[in-house]
Amino acid sequence: MSDGTLQTLDVTMLEDVGTGANQIVQLDSNAKIPACSAAAVTNLPGITKSSSDPVITTNPSGGVGSVYQNTTSGEMYVCTDATAGANVWTNVGAGTGDVAPVPAALGNLYGYHHGGYHGGTDNTIDKFSFSSDGNASDVGDSTYDHYGSSTSSDRGNGYGFCFGSSGPWRNTIEKVSYTTDGNATDHADLLTTLADAGGHTSEFYGWASGGANGPRVNVIQKFQFSTTNNSTDVADINALQGAIAGNSSTTHGYSCGGVVSGDYALNTIYKFAFASTANSTDIANLTRGPTGAAGVDSSTYGYVAGGDIGPSGSNVIDKHSFSTDTDSTDVGDLTTTSKFFVAGQSATTYGYISGGTSSSNIIEKWAHATDGNATDVGNLTQGRNYAGGNQY
């Protein structure tokens, strides 16, 4: 046959079947393609295979929809949010346990203790591990000596604000990298000089509720992590209130305890929404009225630990639910009977506090899953109270 294109047809070509080079692939007796190499096939969705699970820093080249298989456990994951360094891998097999960044207010690596007072104000930034118990190390300095600070954190940086100082009080919001450690830098400014406010964290903003700038205030203000814009006034809490323990769920801030004008201590839990500009509401009560307590978070509960209940301090660990607006319960004790003006750090599985009156250097923790009393797990580089606690 000759048609200008096909010159010769050899019948033996049609009989040369198999999976080798230059052979024709033939379906087997079950009408299936036999085993053969598909190394050159393109544009097919691939499955990444590994002997371990993906982590949030497993950045998929295919973006959302990429599939990942753990060849050890058989678990399968699909990427449902492809954000570099903060990917979400959803378990689509029979197993459990999605892989996603922890809530913004929690950390899974380190706790930090910012500044404080030990007979004089201090600018030290201490760091300690969440994965192993032990002493803290000095990893940097704040922009100045301070006490009465509040904190927020995004996924990589810590923010300190609401500073009393050995000099004038400050309205500075400072920022320090937790991925590299080192000294803090000036990030932005609060509305006014302020100390002893509640510190709160949402996904993209840091928040301060109440505090004192001489007289106590009731302002709720927020600032953005990604810009150097100054804070803005967004709402009010229900009282002119200072020395607040701040809690944060993924959707709300909680201003707990503290002291109002006339040095009257509150046992109130005030709640405000991160997504609106509505004022806070009174939703529940603590078991006592503490000032200078530490606010610590889990993914489902807020904890208020220690505090001054006059005429002495308290060692109580209170716990209140983020899902229901109910009164807190006493779930454990700190290691000492009188501990106030302590710093709190929120890990995914444990709550921590550090320092406190009288210039304590103790780091202690309790388990979120079981509650119970705290245990002494290490020491700060120096005992300090009136400090800010943070996490990464």
C-alpha positions as CSV (number, residue, x, y, z in Angstrom):
1,M,0.0,0.0,0.0
2,S,1.3,3.5,-0.8
3,D,-0.6,6.6,0.0
4,G,2.3,9.0,0.5
5,T,2.4,8.4,4.2
6,L,2.3,4.7,5.1
7,Q,4.7,2.9,2.8
8,T,4.7,-0.7,4.2
9,L,2.5,-2.6,6.7
10,D,4.1,-5.8,8.1
11,V,1.6,-8.1,9.7
12,T,4.2,-9.3,12.2
13,M,4.1,-5.8,13.7
14,L,0.6,-6.5,15.0
15,E,1.7,-9.7,16.6
16,D,4.6,-8.2,18.5
17,V,2.9,-7.6,21.8
18,G,4.3,-7.2,25.3
19,T,5.6,-4.5,27.7
20,G,9.0,-4.0,26.2
21,A,10.5,-1.4,23.9
22,N,8.6,-0.9,20.6
23,Q,6.0,-3.5,21.5
24,I,2.2,-3.1,21.5
25,V,0.6,-3.3,24.9
26,Q,-2.2,-5.8,25.1
27,L,-4.9,-6.2,27.7
28,D,-4.6,-9.3,29.8
29,S,-7.3,-12.0,30.3
30,N,-9.1,-9.7,32.9
31,A,-9.2,-6.8,30.4
32,K,-6.6,-4.9,32.4
33,I,-3.4,-3.2,31.3
34,P,-0.4,-5.4,32.3
35,A,2.3,-4.0,34.6
36,C,4.5,-1.6,32.8
37,S,6.5,1.6,33.4
38,A,4.5,4.8,33.5
39,A,7.6,7.0,34.2
40,A,7.1,9.1,31.1
41,V,3.3,9.7,31.6
42,T,2.6,13.4,32.4
43,N,-0.4,15.5,33.7
44,L,-1.6,12.8,36.1
45,P,-2.2,13.7,39.8
46,G,0.6,12.2,41.8
47,I,0.7,10.9,45.4
48,T,3.6,11.9,47.6
49,K,4.8,8.8,49.5
50,S,6.8,9.0,52.8
51,S,7.3,6.8,55.8
52,S,6.0,9.6,58.1
53,D,3.1,12.0,58.1
54,P,3.3,15.4,56.5
55,V,3.8,18.5,58.7
56,I,2.6,22.1,58.3
57,T,5.9,22.9,56.5
58,T,5.4,20.2,53.9
59,N,4.7,22.5,51.0
60,P,2.9,20.7,48.1
61,S,4.1,21.5,44.6
62,G,0.5,20.8,43.4
63,G,-1.1,23.1,45.9
64,V,-4.6,22.4,47.2
65,G,-5.7,18.9,46.3
66,S,-2.3,17.3,46.6
67,V,-2.3,13.8,48.1
68,Y,0.1,12.5,50.6
69,Q,0.5,8.9,51.8
70,N,2.2,7.6,54.9
71,T,3.6,4.3,53.8
72,T,4.2,3.2,57.4
73,S,0.7,3.7,58.8
74,G,-1.3,3.8,55.5
75,E,-2.9,7.1,56.4
76,M,-3.8,9.4,53.5
77,Y,-3.9,13.2,53.6
78,V,-5.2,15.8,51.2
79,C,-3.9,19.4,51.2
80,T,-6.9,21.7,51.9
81,D,-4.9,24.9,52.5
82,A,-1.6,25.5,50.7
83,T,0.0,28.4,52.7
84,A,3.7,28.1,52.7
85,G,4.9,27.0,56.1
86,A,1.3,26.7,57.4
87,N,-0.3,24.1,55.2
88,V,-3.3,22.1,56.3
89,W,-3.3,18.4,55.5
90,T,-6.7,16.8,56.1
91,N,-6.8,13.1,57.0
92,V,-9.1,11.4,54.4
93,G,-8.6,7.8,55.5
94,A,-10.1,5.9,58.3
95,G,-7.6,7.4,60.8
96,T,-7.7,10.6,62.8
97,G,-5.5,13.6,63.2
98,D,-5.4,16.3,60.6
99,V,-2.1,18.2,60.2
100,A,-2.7,22.0,60.6
101,P,-1.1,25.0,62.3
102,V,-2.0,25.3,66.0
103,P,-4.4,28.1,66.9
104,A,-2.7,31.5,66.9
105,A,-2.7,31.9,70.7
106,L,-0.9,28.5,71.3
107,G,2.7,27.4,70.8
108,N,4.3,23.9,70.3
109,L,8.0,24.7,70.6
110,Y,9.0,27.3,73.2
111,G,7.8,29.6,76.0
112,Y,9.1,33.1,76.6
113,H,9.3,35.4,79.7
114,H,9.6,39.1,78.8
115,G,11.1,41.6,81.2
116,G,9.7,42.0,84.8
117,Y,10.8,43.3,88.1
118,H,13.3,41.9,90.6
119,G,14.1,45.0,92.8
120,G,14.5,46.9,89.6
121,T,13.0,46.7,86.1
122,D,14.5,44.2,83.6
123,N,14.7,43.9,79.8
124,T,15.7,40.2,79.5
125,I,13.8,37.9,77.2
126,D,14.1,34.3,78.5
127,K,13.2,31.2,76.5
128,F,12.5,27.6,77.6
129,S,11.5,24.4,75.8
130,F,8.0,23.0,75.7
131,S,9.3,19.6,74.5
132,S,11.6,18.9,77.4
133,D,11.7,20.3,81.0
134,G,14.6,22.4,82.0
135,N,15.9,25.9,82.7
136,A,15.4,29.0,80.5
137,S,18.1,30.8,78.6
138,D,18.6,34.5,77.9
139,V,18.0,34.9,74.1
140,G,17.6,38.7,73.7
141,D,16.6,42.0,75.2
142,S,13.5,44.2,75.0
143,T,13.8,47.7,73.8
144,Y,13.9,49.0,77.4
145,D,13.5,47.8,81.0
146,H,9.9,47.3,81.8
147,Y,7.2,45.5,83.9
148,G,3.5,45.1,83.8
149,S,3.6,44.0,80.2
150,S,1.1,42.2,78.0
151,T,1.7,40.0,75.0
152,S,0.4,38.6,71.7
153,S,2.1,36.3,69.2
154,D,1.7,35.3,65.6
155,R,3.3,32.2,64.1
156,G,6.9,33.3,64.4
157,N,7.0,36.6,66.3
158,G,6.2,37.8,69.8
159,Y,4.7,41.2,70.6
160,G,5.0,43.0,73.9
161,F,3.1,46.1,74.9
162,C,1.5,47.9,77.9
163,F,4.7,48.7,79.6
164,G,5.4,50.2,83.0
165,S,9.0,51.3,83.2
166,S,11.7,52.6,85.4
167,G,11.4,55.8,83.3
168,P,8.1,57.0,82.0
169,W,5.4,54.5,81.1
170,R,5.4,53.5,77.4
171,N,3.0,53.1,74.6
172,T,5.4,51.1,72.5
173,I,4.4,47.8,70.8
174,E,7.6,45.9,70.4
175,K,8.3,42.8,68.2
176,V,10.8,40.0,68.5
177,S,11.5,37.2,66.1
178,Y,11.0,33.7,67.7
179,T,12.4,31.9,64.7
180,T,15.8,33.6,65.1
181,D,15.7,35.0,68.7
182,G,17.6,38.2,69.4
183,N,16.6,41.7,70.5
184,A,13.2,43.3,70.1
185,T,12.4,46.2,67.8
186,D,9.8,48.9,67.9
187,H,6.8,47.7,65.9
188,A,4.0,50.4,66.5
189,D,2.3,52.3,69.2
190,L,-0.7,51.9,71.5
191,L,-3.3,54.7,71.8
192,T,-1.7,55.9,75.0
193,T,0.8,54.8,77.6
194,L,-0.5,51.8,79.4
195,A,0.4,48.9,81.8
196,D,-1.3,45.8,83.2
197,A,-3.8,45.2,80.3
198,G,-5.2,41.9,79.2
199,G,-3.2,40.6,76.2
200,H,-5.1,38.6,73.5
201,T,-4.3,37.0,70.2
202,S,-6.4,36.4,67.1
203,E,-5.2,35.1,63.7
204,F,-3.9,38.5,62.3
205,Y,-4.1,40.9,65.3
206,G,-2.9,41.5,68.8
207,W,-5.3,42.9,71.3
208,A,-5.2,44.8,74.6
209,S,-8.2,45.1,76.9
210,G,-8.3,47.6,79.8
211,G,-5.1,48.4,81.7
212,A,-3.9,51.5,83.5
213,N,-2.2,54.8,82.4
214,G,-2.5,56.4,85.9
215,P,-6.3,55.8,86.1
216,R,-7.6,52.5,84.9
217,V,-9.2,52.3,81.4
218,N,-11.9,50.2,79.7
219,V,-10.7,50.4,76.1
220,I,-10.3,47.4,73.8
221,Q,-7.7,48.1,71.2
222,K,-6.1,46.1,68.4
223,F,-3.1,46.2,66.1
224,Q,-2.1,44.3,63.0
225,F,0.8,41.9,63.0
226,S,1.6,42.4,59.3
227,T,1.8,46.2,59.3
228,T,3.4,48.8,61.5
229,N,0.2,50.8,61.9
230,N,-0.6,52.0,65.4
231,S,-3.4,50.4,67.4
232,T,-7.1,51.4,67.0
233,D,-9.9,51.7,69.6
234,V,-12.5,49.0,68.6
235,A,-14.7,48.5,71.7
236,D,-14.9,48.7,75.5
237,I,-14.9,46.2,78.3
238,N,-17.5,46.6,81.1
239,A,-15.3,48.2,83.7
240,L,-12.3,50.5,84.2
241,Q,-10.1,47.5,84.9
242,G,-6.4,46.7,85.2
243,A,-4.1,43.7,86.2
244,I,-6.2,41.5,83.9
245,A,-5.7,37.9,82.9
246,G,-6.3,37.6,79.2
247,N,-7.5,34.5,77.4
248,S,-8.0,33.9,73.6
249,S,-10.1,31.4,71.7
250,T,-10.1,31.4,67.9
251,T,-13.0,33.8,67.9
252,H,-13.1,35.7,71.2
253,G,-11.1,37.4,73.8
254,Y,-11.7,37.0,77.5
255,S,-10.8,39.6,80.1
256,C,-10.7,37.8,83.5
257,G,-10.4,39.2,87.0
258,G,-8.4,42.3,87.7
259,V,-8.9,45.4,89.8
260,V,-11.1,48.4,89.3
261,S,-11.1,51.9,90.7
262,G,-11.0,51.8,94.5
263,D,-8.8,48.7,94.3
264,Y,-11.9,46.4,94.2
265,A,-11.0,43.0,92.8
266,L,-13.3,41.4,90.2
267,N,-14.1,37.8,89.7
268,T,-15.9,38.5,86.4
269,I,-15.1,37.0,83.0
270,Y,-15.8,39.5,80.2
271,K,-16.0,38.2,76.6
272,F,-15.7,40.1,73.3
273,A,-15.7,39.0,69.7
274,F,-12.7,39.4,67.5
275,A,-14.9,39.8,64.4
276,S,-17.0,42.7,65.6
277,T,-16.7,46.1,67.3
278,A,-19.3,45.3,70.0
279,N,-18.5,45.9,73.6
280,S,-17.7,42.9,75.9
281,T,-20.4,41.1,77.8
282,D,-20.3,39.6,81.3
283,I,-20.6,35.9,80.7
284,A,-19.4,34.1,83.9
285,N,-17.4,34.3,87.1
286,L,-14.1,32.9,88.3
287,T,-14.0,31.0,91.6
288,R,-12.3,34.1,93.2
289,G,-11.4,37.7,92.3
290,P,-7.7,37.7,91.4
291,T,-5.5,40.6,90.3
292,G,-2.2,39.9,88.5
293,A,-3.1,36.3,87.6
294,A,-1.8,34.6,84.5
295,G,-4.0,33.9,81.5
296,V,-3.2,30.6,79.8
297,D,-5.1,29.0,76.9
298,S,-5.7,25.5,75.5
299,S,-7.7,25.0,72.2
300,T,-10.9,24.6,74.2
301,Y,-10.5,26.3,77.6
302,G,-9.1,29.4,79.2
303,Y,-7.1,29.1,82.5
304,V,-6.6,31.8,85.1
305,A,-3.7,30.9,87.4
306,G,-2.6,32.5,90.7
307,G,-3.2,36.1,91.4
308,D,-3.4,38.5,94.3
309,I,-6.7,38.0,96.2
310,G,-5.8,40.3,99.1
311,P,-4.5,40.2,101.7
312,S,-2.5,37.3,100.2
313,G,-1.8,35.6,96.9
314,S,-3.5,32.6,95.5
315,N,-2.3,29.3,94.0
316,V,-5.6,28.3,92.4
317,I,-5.8,27.3,88.7
318,D,-9.2,28.2,87.4
319,K,-10.6,26.8,84.1
320,H,-13.5,28.1,82.0
321,S,-14.9,26.8,78.7
322,F,-14.6,28.6,75.4
323,S,-17.7,26.8,74.0
324,T,-20.2,27.5,76.8
325,D,-20.5,30.7,78.9
326,T,-20.3,29.1,82.3
327,D,-18.5,29.8,85.5
328,S,-14.9,28.6,86.0
329,T,-14.0,25.6,88.1
330,D,-10.9,25.1,90.4
331,V,-8.9,22.3,88.6
332,G,-5.6,22.4,90.4
333,D,-3.0,24.3,92.4
334,L,0.3,26.0,91.6
335,T,3.5,24.8,93.5
336,T,3.4,27.7,96.0
337,T,0.5,28.9,98.1
338,S,0.9,32.6,97.2
339,K,1.8,33.4,93.6
340,F,0.7,36.6,91.8
341,F,1.9,38.9,89.0
342,V,3.0,35.8,87.1
343,A,3.6,35.3,83.4
344,G,1.6,32.7,81.5
345,Q,2.6,30.6,78.4
346,S,0.2,28.5,76.4
347,A,1.4,25.2,74.8
348,T,-0.8,22.8,72.9
349,T,-0.8,20.2,75.6
350,Y,0.4,22.0,78.8
351,G,-0.2,25.3,80.5
352,Y,2.9,27.1,82.0
353,I,3.5,30.0,84.3
354,S,6.9,31.6,85.1
355,G,8.1,34.0,87.8
356,G,5.8,35.9,90.1
357,T,5.9,37.5,93.5
358,S,8.2,37.4,95.4
359,S,10.7,37.5,92.5
360,S,10.2,33.8,91.9
361,N,12.3,32.1,89.2
362,I,10.2,28.9,89.0
363,I,8.8,27.6,85.7
364,E,5.9,25.3,86.3
365,K,3.3,23.4,84.2
366,W,0.1,21.4,84.3
367,A,-1.5,19.1,81.7
368,H,-4.6,20.3,79.7
369,A,-5.9,16.8,79.2
370,T,-6.0,15.8,82.9
371,D,-5.9,19.1,84.8
372,G,-4.4,18.7,88.3
373,N,-1.7,20.5,90.2
374,A,1.3,22.1,88.5
375,T,4.8,20.8,88.8
376,D,8.2,22.6,89.0
377,V,10.0,22.0,85.7
378,G,12.8,24.6,85.5
379,N,14.0,28.0,86.4
380,L,14.3,31.4,84.7
381,T,17.7,33.0,84.4
382,Q,16.6,35.3,87.3
383,G,13.5,35.6,89.4
384,R,11.1,38.3,88.1
385,N,7.5,39.3,88.5
386,Y,5.1,41.7,86.6
387,A,6.4,40.1,83.4
388,G,4.8,39.1,80.1
389,G,4.5,35.5,79.0
390,N,4.4,34.3,75.4
391,Q,4.8,31.2,73.2
392,Y,5.9,29.9,69.8
